[in-house]
Amino acid sequence: MGALNPRRRKRTAREVAARAGVSERTVRAIAAEPRAEYLARAKARRARVTALRDQGLAYKQIAEATGETLGMVGKLLSDARCRGEWEVPTRPSVAPAATRVLREAF
């Protein structure tokens, strides 16, 4: 069962339940966002963050651009990797000659 009036809510289920005199579970059952819409919204968030990361932005820059926290940016990128929606770009390997020079220097 989906929400009778699907939109983002400003009050918690606890607040509405206390005001209406019903249980939180009843409020959630009536006001819940349909699962398909939630999944589509979550996928769009992951896509936006991965697109910004592909452009070379740092986590902090992505967080500022999207309004997410640094932790959420990391979580969204991790979720996108786990779901196969994004592959981490591989770093170019250091040339063998450069590796040898660095080893000799230290």
MARKOL-281738 format. One record per residue: z, y, x of N, C-alpha, C in turn. Coordinates in steps of 0.02 Angstrom, whole numbers, padded with zeros to 5 digits, always signed. Each point is the difference from the previous one (the first is absolute). Layout:
MARKOL-281738
ZYXZYXZYX...
//
This chain:
MARKOL-281738
+00000-00059+00042+00000+00059-00042+00000+00062+00045-00044+00046-00013-00004+00061+00039+00037+00057-00034-00001+00055+00032+00034+00059-00027-00036+00026-00062+00038+00024-00048-00030+00029-00060-00035+00065+00017+00028+00037+00048-00028+00063+00023-00001-00001+00076-00051-00032+00031+00001-00008+00073-00007+00066+00037+00052+00019+00035+00001+00059+00043+00060-00006+00046+00000+00039+00052+00056-00001+00047+00061+00031-00034+00056-00032+00007+00061+00023-00033+00042+00044+00046+00041+00043-00031+00044+00045+00039+00072-00023-00001+00018-00043-00048+00068-00026-00005+00001-00074+00017+00056-00023+00025+00007-00071+00016+00013-00040-00064-00010-00065+00005+00013-00044-00057+00074+00003-00018+00043+00007+00049+00072+00004-00012+00017+00061-00042-00030+00057+00017+00014+00062-00037-00024-00005-00072-00060-00026-00009-00028-00007-00068+00041-00049-00040+00020-00056+00030+00038-00051-00035+00068+00028-00023+00032+00037+00043+00065+00030-00018-00008+00049-00057-00052+00039+00002-00012+00050-00052-00018-00033-00067-00040-00055+00003-00023-00032-00061+00048-00054-00026+00047-00020+00042+00048-00051-00020-00030-00070+00000-00047-00013+00045-00030-00066+00006+00006-00023+00072-00021-00061+00014+00005-00025+00069-00057+00026+00043+00011-00001+00066-00052+00021+00047-00061-00045-00006+00011-00064-00011-00055-00047-00006-00046+00018-00059+00030+00022-00055-00040+00020-00058-00042+00061+00017+00029+00048+00035-00037+00060+00019-00057-00019+00047+00012-00044+00048-00052-00019+00047-00057-00037-00035+00016-00041-00048-00051-00038-00036-00045+00047-00041+00029+00053-00026-00039+00047-00041-00039+00049+00045+00030+00022+00053-00029+00054+00041-00037-00024+00062-00004-00064+00011-00030-00025+00062-00074+00018+00006-00019+00016+00062-00070+00014+00015-00037-00068+00000-00058-00003-00032-00036-00064+00001-00014-00023+00072+00008-00064+00012-00005-00028+00068-00066+00016+00033-00055-00006-00036-00066+00014+00029-00005+00072+00024+00028+00046-00038-00002+00071+00020+00043+00011+00062+00058-00031+00002+00044+00006+00058-00034-00026+00063-00032-00059-00005-00033-00029+00057-00059+00043+00024-00037+00029-00048-00056+00044+00019+00026+00063+00035+00054+00027-00025+00029+00060+00031+00026-00015+00070+00032-00058+00008+00025-00020+00066-00057-00011+00049-00054-00030-00023-00058-00013+00043-00032+00066+00021-00002+00049-00045-00029+00066+00016+00043+00035+00053+00067-00006-00005+00044+00030+00051-00013-00031+00068-00006-00067+00002-00013-00035+00063-00068+00021+00029-00050+00007-00044-00067+00019+00023+00000+00070+00030+00037+00046-00031+00002+00068+00025+00033+00003+00069+00055-00036+00008+00036-00001+00064-00042-00033+00054-00033-00056-00016-00040-00034+00051-00061+00042+00020-00029+00037-00048-00057+00043+00016+00022+00055+00049+00058+00029-00012+00025+00052+00045+00016-00029+00069+00027-00060+00002+00015-00032+00064-00064-00015+00039-00052-00021-00037-00064-00014+00032-00031+00063+00030+00018+00058-00027-00025+00064+00026+00038+00020+00064+00052-00039+00017+00036+00013+00062+00064+00040-00010+00021+00012-00062+00061+00037-00011+00061-00042+00017+00052+00033+00024+00064-00032+00015+00039-00010-00065+00050-00043+00002+00041-00013-00060+00028+00065-00028+00024+00043+00043+00031+00063-00023-00052+00043-00035-00060+00004+00026-00053+00039-00032-00020-00029-00067-00002-00066-00004-00017-00034-00063+00054+00015-00051+00064-00004+00021+00056+00013-00045-00005+00071-00028-00016+00049+00042-00005+00069-00022-00059+00009-00048-00055-00034+00013-00060+00007-00041+00008-00033-00069+00037-00055-00002+00006-00037-00063+00064+00013-00038+00049+00029+00034+00065+00011-00034+00045-00061+00003-00019-00050+00039+00041-00060+00008+00048+00010+00058+00050-00043+00005+00044+00001+00058-00032-00039+00056+00026+00010+00061-00026-00038+00058+00007-00075-00011+00058-00020-00027+00012-00071-00013-00048-00029-00051-00016+00040-00052-00046-00024-00051-00071-00006+00027-00019+00046+00044-00066-00004+00031-00006-00066+00039+00051-00017+00039+00001-00063+00036-00003-00060-00047+00038+00004-00054+00001-00055-00048-00068-00009-00034-00031+00056-00019-00066-00004-00032-00052-00029+00047+00002+00020+00064-00047-00028+00048+00014-00075+00012+00063-00018+00003+00018-00070+00008-00023-00041-00060+00012+00025-00060-00022-00035-00060-00075-00007-00002-00036+00052+00021-00073-00003+00001-00024-00054+00049+00033-00005+00058-00018-00052+00048+00014-00069-00029+00058-00009-00030+00019-00065-00028-00046-00022-00056-00025+00048-00038-00044-00016-00057-00073-00005+00021-00014+00010+00064-00069-00004+00024-00043+00059-00019+00031+00056-00018-00037+00060-00020-00016+00044+00060+00031-00014+00057-00009+00043+00059+00014-00040+00062-00042+00010+00050+00011-00031+00065+00017+00054+00050+00050-00013+00040+00021+00048+00051-00055+00005+00052-00023+00061+00014-00051+00007+00053+00029-00024+00067-00040-00036+00037+00023-00026+00064-00008+00054+00053+00047+00002+00045-00003+00048+00055-00048-00027+00053-00037+00045+00031-00044-00024+00054+00043-00027+00058-00021-00055+00027+00039-00029+00054-00009+00040+00064+00051-00002+00041-00002+00035+00065-00044-00040+00047-00043+00033+00035-00045-00034+00047+00041-00035+00053-00023-00058+00024+00037-00037+00052+00014+00042+00062-00047+00042+00020+00009+00040+00060+00058+00050-00011+00003+00029-00058+00054+00047-00016+00066-00035+00000+00003-00061-00026+00062-00039-00001+00024-00014+00070-00048-00018+00045+00018-00014+00070+00027+00062+00034-00031+00058-00012+00022+00062+00031+00070+00018-00024+00012-00009-00064+00067+00015-00028+00052-00046+00029-00015-00064+00009+00048-00047+00028+00017+00019+00072-00051+00018+00038+00011+00018+00070+00040+00065+00007-00009+00045-00048+00034+00064+00002+00075-00007-00013+00019-00051-00037+00070-00009-00017+00025-00062+00034
//
